[in-house]
């Protein structure tokens, strides 16, 4: 199958720390740990034990990066065999504080 994505993905497992902001109140936040599933210049997919359904903005940190990566949560998938969630994040340019999600979060 031919790859049709604009940004190729790299499958890699990196421990990460995340700070999520809630849709209803930007002052409320949730801190959590995760592990990346894949990375590209435009996004990150990671596994975590927390349900992020009520979050929209996210900051992701890793010892492997010089600066945190900021973006918006685009989708979430429940992994029934493990009890984990896989989350897809669209990364934003470094000069944007956070993006505002216009469409509802997709869950599977």
N, CA, C and O atoms as a GROMACS GRO file, in nm:
protein
  432
    1UNK      N    1   0.084  -0.117   0.000
    1UNK     CA    2   0.000   0.000   0.000
    1UNK      C    3   0.089   0.124   0.000
    1UNK      O    4   0.185   0.132   0.076
    2UNK      N    5   0.057   0.219  -0.083
    2UNK     CA    6   0.134   0.341  -0.097
    2UNK      C    7   0.101   0.438   0.016
    2UNK      O    8  -0.016   0.461   0.047
    3UNK      N    9   0.205   0.496   0.077
    3UNK     CA   10   0.188   0.596   0.182
    3UNK      C   11   0.138   0.726   0.121
    3UNK      O   12   0.200   0.778   0.027
    4UNK      N   13   0.028   0.779   0.173
    4UNK     CA   14  -0.029   0.902   0.118
    4UNK      C   15  -0.024   1.018   0.215
    4UNK      O   16  -0.078   1.125   0.186
    5UNK      N   17   0.038   1.001   0.328
    5UNK     CA   18   0.047   1.110   0.426
    5UNK      C   19   0.150   1.213   0.381
    5UNK      O   20   0.249   1.180   0.316
    6UNK      N   21   0.125   1.338   0.415
    6UNK     CA   22   0.218   1.446   0.382
    6UNK      C   23   0.346   1.438   0.465
    6UNK      O   24   0.453   1.474   0.417
    7UNK      N   25   0.333   1.390   0.588
    7UNK     CA   26   0.447   1.379   0.678
    7UNK      C   27   0.465   1.232   0.718
    7UNK      O   28   0.380   1.176   0.786
    8UNK      N   29   0.576   1.169   0.676
    8UNK     CA   30   0.598   1.029   0.712
    8UNK      C   31   0.606   1.010   0.863
    8UNK      O   32   0.658   1.096   0.935
    9UNK      N   33   0.555   0.899   0.910
    9UNK     CA   34   0.555   0.869   1.053
    9UNK      C   35   0.671   0.776   1.086
    9UNK      O   36   0.712   0.692   1.006
   10UNK      N   37   0.723   0.793   1.207
   10UNK     CA   38   0.827   0.706   1.260
   10UNK      C   39   0.770   0.636   1.382
   10UNK      O   40   0.728   0.702   1.477
   11UNK      N   41   0.768   0.504   1.381
   11UNK     CA   42   0.721   0.427   1.498
   11UNK      C   43   0.834   0.422   1.600
   11UNK      O   44   0.941   0.366   1.573
   12UNK      N   45   0.809   0.480   1.717
   12UNK     CA   46   0.911   0.487   1.820
   12UNK      C   47   0.844   0.500   1.956
   12UNK      O   48   0.743   0.569   1.970
   13UNK      N   49   0.900   0.434   2.057
   13UNK     CA   50   0.847   0.440   2.193
   13UNK      C   51   0.936   0.529   2.278
   13UNK      O   52   1.049   0.492   2.310
   14UNK      N   53   0.885   0.645   2.315
   14UNK     CA   54   0.957   0.741   2.398
   14UNK      C   55   0.868   0.776   2.516
   14UNK      O   56   0.752   0.812   2.497
   15UNK      N   57   0.919   0.767   2.639
   15UNK     CA   58   0.840   0.812   2.754
   15UNK      C   59   0.815   0.962   2.746
   15UNK      O   60   0.905   1.039   2.712
   16UNK      N   61   0.692   1.003   2.776
   16UNK     CA   62   0.656   1.144   2.770
   16UNK      C   63   0.578   1.185   2.895
   16UNK      O   64   0.521   1.102   2.965
   17UNK      N   65   0.578   1.314   2.921
   17UNK     CA   66   0.495   1.375   3.025
   17UNK      C   67   0.404   1.474   2.953
   17UNK      O   68   0.450   1.548   2.865
   18UNK      N   69   0.278   1.476   2.988
   18UNK     CA   70   0.181   1.562   2.921
   18UNK      C   71   0.109   1.649   3.021
   18UNK      O   72   0.086   1.612   3.136
   19UNK      N   73   0.073   1.767   2.974
   19UNK     CA   74  -0.015   1.857   3.048
   19UNK      C   75  -0.132   1.889   2.956
   19UNK      O   76  -0.114   1.949   2.851
   20UNK      N   77  -0.251   1.848   2.996
   20UNK     CA   78  -0.372   1.868   2.917
   20UNK      C   79  -0.456   1.978   2.980
   20UNK      O   80  -0.468   1.986   3.102
   21UNK      N   81  -0.513   2.062   2.896
   21UNK     CA   82  -0.606   2.166   2.940
   21UNK      C   83  -0.747   2.122   2.904
   21UNK      O   84  -0.771   2.062   2.799
   22UNK      N   85  -0.841   2.152   2.994
   22UNK     CA   86  -0.979   2.111   2.972
   22UNK      C   87  -1.052   2.210   2.883
   22UNK      O   88  -1.025   2.330   2.886
   23UNK      N   89  -1.146   2.158   2.804
   23UNK     CA   90  -1.225   2.240   2.712
   23UNK      C   91  -1.306   2.346   2.785
   23UNK      O   92  -1.311   2.462   2.742
   24UNK      N   93  -1.368   2.307   2.897
   24UNK     CA   94  -1.460   2.396   2.966
   24UNK      C   95  -1.389   2.506   3.044
   24UNK      O   96  -1.442   2.616   3.056
   25UNK      N   97  -1.272   2.477   3.097
   25UNK     CA   98  -1.202   2.573   3.182
   25UNK      C   99  -1.052   2.559   3.159
   25UNK      O  100  -0.990   2.463   3.203
   26UNK      N  101  -0.995   2.656   3.090
   26UNK     CA  102  -0.854   2.652   3.054
   26UNK      C  103  -0.762   2.655   3.176
   26UNK      O  104  -0.643   2.623   3.164
   27UNK      N  105  -0.815   2.694   3.293
   27UNK     CA  106  -0.733   2.697   3.413
   27UNK      C  107  -0.719   2.560   3.477
   27UNK      O  108  -0.629   2.538   3.558
   28UNK      N  109  -0.807   2.466   3.442
   28UNK     CA  110  -0.798   2.329   3.494
   28UNK      C  111  -0.706   2.248   3.403
   28UNK      O  112  -0.714   2.259   3.281
   29UNK      N  113  -0.621   2.168   3.464
   29UNK     CA  114  -0.530   2.087   3.384
   29UNK      C  115  -0.513   1.949   3.445
   29UNK      O  116  -0.546   1.926   3.562
   30UNK      N  117  -0.462   1.859   3.365
   30UNK     CA  118  -0.438   1.720   3.404
   30UNK      C  119  -0.296   1.684   3.361
   30UNK      O  120  -0.261   1.702   3.245
   31UNK      N  121  -0.217   1.634   3.453
   31UNK     CA  122  -0.081   1.591   3.421
   31UNK      C  123  -0.080   1.438   3.413
   31UNK      O  124  -0.140   1.371   3.496
   32UNK      N  125  -0.013   1.385   3.312
   32UNK     CA  126  -0.010   1.240   3.296
   32UNK      C  127   0.116   1.195   3.226
   32UNK      O  128   0.186   1.274   3.163
   33UNK      N  129   0.143   1.065   3.238
   33UNK     CA  130   0.255   1.002   3.169
   33UNK      C  131   0.203   0.926   3.049
   33UNK      O  132   0.086   0.886   3.046
   34UNK      N  133   0.288   0.905   2.952
   34UNK     CA  134   0.252   0.828   2.834
   34UNK      C  135   0.376   0.776   2.764
   34UNK      O  136   0.488   0.802   2.806
   35UNK      N  137   0.352   0.704   2.657
   35UNK     CA  138   0.459   0.651   2.572
   35UNK      C  139   0.417   0.671   2.428
   35UNK      O  140   0.305   0.635   2.391
   36UNK      N  141   0.505   0.729   2.346
   36UNK     CA  142   0.470   0.752   2.207
   36UNK      C  143   0.453   0.621   2.131
   36UNK      O  144   0.517   0.521   2.162
   37UNK      N  145   0.365   0.624   2.032
   37UNK     CA  146   0.347   0.512   1.939
   37UNK      C  147   0.414   0.546   1.807
   37UNK      O  148   0.484   0.464   1.748
   38UNK      N  149   0.390   0.669   1.760
   38UNK     CA  150   0.457   0.718   1.639
   38UNK      C  151   0.464   0.869   1.640
   38UNK      O  152   0.389   0.937   1.710
   39UNK      N  153   0.557   0.921   1.560
   39UNK     CA  154   0.582   1.064   1.551
   39UNK      C  155   0.593   1.106   1.406
   39UNK      O  156   0.635   1.029   1.320
   40UNK      N  157   0.556   1.231   1.379
   40UNK     CA  158   0.583   1.293   1.250
   40UNK      C  159   0.606   1.441   1.276
   40UNK      O  160   0.594   1.486   1.390
   41UNK      N  161   0.639   1.516   1.173
   41UNK     CA  162   0.656   1.660   1.190
   41UNK      C  163   0.524   1.729   1.224
   41UNK      O  164   0.524   1.839   1.279
   42UNK      N  165   0.414   1.664   1.191
   42UNK     CA  166   0.282   1.726   1.211
   42UNK      C  167   0.204   1.670   1.328
   42UNK      O  168   0.102   1.728   1.368
   43UNK      N  169   0.247   1.557   1.386
   43UNK     CA  170   0.168   1.499   1.494
   43UNK      C  171   0.238   1.392   1.573
   43UNK      O  172   0.347   1.346   1.539
   44UNK      N  173   0.172   1.354   1.681
   44UNK     CA  174   0.219   1.249   1.771
   44UNK      C  175   0.102   1.161   1.808
   44UNK      O  176  -0.009   1.210   1.831
   45UNK      N  177   0.127   1.033   1.812
   45UNK     CA  178   0.030   0.938   1.866
   45UNK      C  179   0.096   0.875   1.989
   45UNK      O  180   0.212   0.837   1.984
   46UNK      N  181   0.019   0.865   2.099
   46UNK     CA  182   0.078   0.807   2.220
   46UNK      C  183  -0.024   0.726   2.297
   46UNK      O  184  -0.145   0.738   2.275
   47UNK      N  185   0.026   0.642   2.387
   47UNK     CA  186  -0.056   0.560   2.476
   47UNK      C  187  -0.052   0.619   2.616
   47UNK      O  188   0.052   0.666   2.663
   48UNK      N  189  -0.167   0.616   2.683
   48UNK     CA  190  -0.176   0.661   2.821
   48UNK      C  191  -0.288   0.584   2.891
   48UNK      O  192  -0.375   0.526   2.827
   49UNK      N  193  -0.285   0.586   3.022
   49UNK     CA  194  -0.389   0.520   3.100
   49UNK      C  195  -0.507   0.610   3.133
   49UNK      O  196  -0.603   0.565   3.195
   50UNK      N  197  -0.502   0.736   3.093
   50UNK     CA  198  -0.608   0.832   3.125
   50UNK      C  199  -0.698   0.860   3.006
   50UNK      O  200  -0.652   0.867   2.892
   51UNK      N  201  -0.825   0.875   3.033
   51UNK     CA  202  -0.922   0.913   2.931
   51UNK      C  203  -0.915   1.065   2.913
   51UNK      O  204  -0.936   1.140   3.009
   52UNK      N  205  -0.885   1.110   2.793
   52UNK     CA  206  -0.866   1.253   2.767
   52UNK      C  207  -0.983   1.314   2.693
   52UNK      O  208  -0.968   1.416   2.626
   53UNK      N  209  -1.099   1.254   2.705
   53UNK     CA  210  -1.219   1.298   2.634
   53UNK      C  211  -1.252   1.445   2.660
   53UNK      O  212  -1.300   1.513   2.569
   54UNK      N  213  -1.228   1.495   2.780
   54UNK     CA  214  -1.264   1.632   2.815
   54UNK      C  215  -1.150   1.731   2.794
   54UNK      O  216  -1.160   1.848   2.834
   55UNK      N  217  -1.041   1.686   2.734
   55UNK     CA  218  -0.926   1.774   2.710
   55UNK      C  219  -0.922   1.812   2.562
   55UNK      O  220  -0.968   1.737   2.476
   56UNK      N  221  -0.866   1.929   2.535
   56UNK     CA  222  -0.852   1.968   2.396
   56UNK      C  223  -0.709   2.013   2.365
   56UNK      O  224  -0.657   1.983   2.258
   57UNK      N  225  -0.646   2.084   2.456
   57UNK     CA  226  -0.511   2.133   2.434
   57UNK      C  227  -0.412   2.048   2.511
   57UNK      O  228  -0.443   1.997   2.619
   58UNK      N  229  -0.292   2.032   2.456
   58UNK     CA  230  -0.195   1.946   2.522
   58UNK      C  231  -0.054   1.999   2.500
   58UNK      O  232  -0.022   2.053   2.394
   59UNK      N  233   0.029   1.981   2.602
   59UNK     CA  234   0.171   2.011   2.592
   59UNK      C  235   0.244   1.881   2.625
   59UNK      O  236   0.216   1.819   2.728
   60UNK      N  237   0.334   1.840   2.539
   60UNK     CA  238   0.404   1.712   2.555
   60UNK      C  239   0.553   1.739   2.574
   60UNK      O  240   0.615   1.811   2.496
   61UNK      N  241   0.609   1.680   2.679
   61UNK     CA  242   0.752   1.696   2.710
   61UNK      C  243   0.821   1.560   2.707
   61UNK      O  244   0.762   1.457   2.739
   62UNK      N  245   0.948   1.563   2.666
   62UNK     CA  246   1.031   1.444   2.667
   62UNK      C  247   1.175   1.486   2.688
   62UNK      O  248   1.216   1.594   2.645
   63UNK      N  249   1.253   1.400   2.752
   63UNK     CA  250   1.396   1.426   2.769
   63UNK      C  251   1.467   1.427   2.633
   63UNK      O  252   1.579   1.476   2.622
   64UNK      N  253   1.403   1.372   2.530
   64UNK     CA  254   1.462   1.364   2.396
   64UNK      C  255   1.444   1.492   2.315
   64UNK      O  256   1.504   1.505   2.208
   65UNK      N  257   1.361   1.590   2.362
   65UNK     CA  258   1.334   1.712   2.288
   65UNK      C  259   1.386   1.832   2.367
   65UNK      O  260   1.385   1.831   2.490
   66UNK      N  261   1.430   1.933   2.296
   66UNK     CA  262   1.481   2.053   2.364
   66UNK      C  263   1.368   2.142   2.416
   66UNK      O  264   1.386   2.213   2.515
   67UNK      N  265   1.251   2.138   2.350
   67UNK     CA  266   1.136   2.218   2.391
   67UNK      C  267   1.010   2.133   2.393
   67UNK      O  268   1.002   2.033   2.322
   68UNK      N  269   0.910   2.172   2.474
   68UNK     CA  270   0.784   2.099   2.472
   68UNK      C  271   0.714   2.115   2.338
   68UNK      O  272   0.732   2.216   2.270
   69UNK      N  273   0.636   2.016   2.302
   69UNK     CA  274   0.556   2.021   2.180
   69UNK      C  275   0.412   2.050   2.222
   69UNK      O  276   0.360   1.988   2.314
   70UNK      N  277   0.349   2.145   2.153
   70UNK     CA  278   0.212   2.186   2.186
   70UNK      C  279   0.121   2.156   2.070
   70UNK      O  280   0.160   2.164   1.953
   71UNK      N  281  -0.003   2.120   2.102
   71UNK     CA  282  -0.097   2.091   1.996
   71UNK      C  283  -0.237   2.070   2.047
   71UNK      O  284  -0.273   2.112   2.157
   72UNK      N  285  -0.317   2.004   1.963
   72UNK     CA  286  -0.455   1.978   2.000
   72UNK      C  287  -0.484   1.829   1.982
   72UNK      O  288  -0.433   1.764   1.890
   73UNK      N  289  -0.565   1.776   2.071
   73UNK     CA  290  -0.604   1.636   2.065
   73UNK      C  291  -0.709   1.622   1.956
   73UNK      O  292  -0.812   1.690   1.958
   74UNK      N  293  -0.682   1.532   1.860
   74UNK     CA  294  -0.772   1.515   1.745
   74UNK      C  295  -0.859   1.390   1.758
   74UNK      O  296  -0.974   1.390   1.714
   75UNK      N  297  -0.805   1.285   1.818
   75UNK     CA  298  -0.881   1.161   1.831
   75UNK      C  299  -0.828   1.081   1.949
   75UNK      O  300  -0.718   1.102   1.998
   76UNK      N  301  -0.912   0.987   1.994
   76UNK     CA  302  -0.877   0.896   2.102
   76UNK      C  303  -0.939   0.760   2.073
   76UNK      O  304  -1.054   0.751   2.030
   77UNK      N  305  -0.863   0.656   2.096
   77UNK     CA  306  -0.909   0.520   2.070
   77UNK      C  307  -0.887   0.436   2.197
   77UNK      O  308  -0.777   0.438   2.254
   78UNK      N  309  -0.987   0.364   2.240
   78UNK     CA  310  -0.973   0.273   2.354
   78UNK      C  311  -0.908   0.144   2.307
   78UNK      O  312  -0.948   0.087   2.205
   79UNK      N  313  -0.808   0.098   2.381
   79UNK     CA  314  -0.739  -0.027   2.351
   79UNK      C  315  -0.792  -0.132   2.449
   79UNK      O  316  -0.739  -0.146   2.559
   80UNK      N  317  -0.897  -0.207   2.410
   80UNK     CA  318  -0.970  -0.292   2.505
   80UNK      C  319  -0.886  -0.400   2.572
   80UNK      O  320  -0.912  -0.436   2.686
   81UNK      N  321  -0.787  -0.453   2.504
   81UNK     CA  322  -0.707  -0.562   2.563
   81UNK      C  323  -0.610  -0.514   2.670
   81UNK      O  324  -0.566  -0.593   2.754
   82UNK      N  325  -0.577  -0.386   2.668
   82UNK     CA  326  -0.476  -0.334   2.761
   82UNK      C  327  -0.532  -0.237   2.864
   82UNK      O  328  -0.467  -0.212   2.966
   83UNK      N  329  -0.650  -0.181   2.839
   83UNK     CA  330  -0.705  -0.079   2.927
   83UNK      C  331  -0.642   0.057   2.905
   83UNK      O  332  -0.666   0.150   2.983
   84UNK      N  333  -0.562   0.071   2.800
   84UNK     CA  334  -0.499   0.199   2.768
   84UNK      C  335  -0.580   0.274   2.663
   84UNK      O  336  -0.671   0.219   2.601
   85UNK      N  337  -0.544   0.399   2.646
   85UNK     CA  338  -0.602   0.483   2.541
   85UNK      C  339  -0.490   0.523   2.446
   85UNK      O  340  -0.379   0.555   2.489
   86UNK      N  341  -0.520   0.522   2.317
   86UNK     CA  342  -0.426   0.576   2.219
   86UNK      C  343  -0.482   0.710   2.173
   86UNK      O  344  -0.599   0.720   2.136
   87UNK      N  345  -0.398   0.812   2.177
   87UNK     CA  346  -0.439   0.949   2.153
   87UNK      C  347  -0.362   1.006   2.035
   87UNK      O  348  -0.241   0.987   2.024
   88UNK      N  349  -0.432   1.077   1.946
   88UNK     CA  350  -0.368   1.143   1.833
   88UNK      C  351  -0.368   1.293   1.852
   88UNK      O  352  -0.471   1.353   1.882
   89UNK      N  353  -0.251   1.354   1.836
   89UNK     CA  354  -0.233   1.497   1.858
   89UNK      C  355  -0.180   1.562   1.731
   89UNK      O  356  -0.083   1.515   1.671
   90UNK      N  357  -0.243   1.670   1.691
   90UNK     CA  358  -0.193   1.753   1.581
   90UNK      C  359  -0.104   1.860   1.642
   90UNK      O  360  -0.150   1.939   1.725
   91UNK      N  361   0.022   1.864   1.602
   91UNK     CA  362   0.117   1.961   1.657
   91UNK      C  363   0.100   2.096   1.592
   91UNK      O  364   0.060   2.108   1.476
   92UNK      N  365   0.130   2.199   1.669
   92UNK     CA  366   0.119   2.336   1.623
   92UNK      C  367   0.257   2.398   1.612
   92UNK      O  368   0.354   2.344   1.664
   93UNK      N  369   0.264   2.512   1.545
   93UNK     CA  370   0.390   2.585   1.536
   93UNK      C  371   0.430   2.631   1.675
   93UNK      O  372   0.345   2.655   1.761
   94UNK      N  373   0.560   2.644   1.696
   94UNK     CA  374   0.613   2.677   1.828
   94UNK      C  375   0.562   2.811   1.881
   94UNK      O  376   0.554   2.829   2.003
   95UNK      N  377   0.527   2.905   1.793
   95UNK     CA  378   0.486   3.036   1.840
   95UNK      C  379   0.339   3.042   1.881
   95UNK      O  380   0.294   3.144   1.934
   96UNK      N  381   0.263   2.936   1.857
   96UNK     CA  382   0.124   2.933   1.901
   96UNK      C  383   0.118   2.879   2.042
   96UNK      O  384   0.180   2.777   2.072
   97UNK      N  385   0.044   2.946   2.129
   97UNK     CA  386   0.032   2.894   2.265
   97UNK      C  387  -0.044   2.763   2.263
   97UNK      O  388   0.005   2.664   2.318
   98UNK      N  389  -0.159   2.760   2.204
   98UNK     CA  390  -0.238   2.639   2.185
   98UNK      C  391  -0.334   2.665   2.070
   98UNK      O  392  -0.365   2.780   2.039
   99UNK      N  393  -0.379   2.561   2.009
   99UNK     CA  394  -0.482   2.575   1.906
   99UNK      C  395  -0.617   2.547   1.970
   99UNK      O  396  -0.626   2.475   2.069
  100UNK      N  397  -0.720   2.603   1.914
  100UNK     CA  398  -0.856   2.577   1.961
  100UNK      C  399  -0.918   2.476   1.865
  100UNK      O  400  -0.922   2.499   1.744
  101UNK      N  401  -0.965   2.366   1.919
  101UNK     CA  402  -1.025   2.262   1.835
  101UNK      C  403  -1.164   2.306   1.794
  101UNK      O  404  -1.245   2.343   1.879
  102UNK      N  405  -1.192   2.302   1.664
  102UNK     CA  406  -1.321   2.344   1.614
  102UNK      C  407  -1.418   2.227   1.600
  102UNK      O  408  -1.539   2.245   1.612
  103UNK      N  409  -1.365   2.109   1.575
  103UNK     CA  410  -1.452   1.994   1.557
  103UNK      C  411  -1.449   1.908   1.684
  103UNK      O  412  -1.354   1.917   1.762
  104UNK      N  413  -1.552   1.827   1.707
  104UNK     CA  414  -1.553   1.743   1.828
  104UNK      C  415  -1.446   1.634   1.823
  104UNK      O  416  -1.407   1.589   1.716
  105UNK      N  417  -1.402   1.594   1.939
  105UNK     CA  418  -1.304   1.486   1.952
  105UNK      C  419  -1.363   1.357   1.901
  105UNK      O  420  -1.476   1.323   1.936
  106UNK      N  421  -1.289   1.285   1.819
  106UNK     CA  422  -1.336   1.156   1.768
  106UNK      C  423  -1.291   1.046   1.862
  106UNK      O  424  -1.175   1.042   1.901
  107UNK      N  425  -1.380   0.958   1.898
  107UNK     CA  426  -1.344   0.842   1.979
  107UNK      C  427  -1.386   0.716   1.906
  107UNK      O  428  -1.482   0.715   1.829
  108UNK      N  429  -1.313   0.610   1.933
  108UNK     CA  430  -1.339   0.481   1.865
  108UNK      C  431  -1.367   0.374   1.968
  108UNK      O  432  -1.391   0.259   1.932
   0.00000   0.00000   0.00000
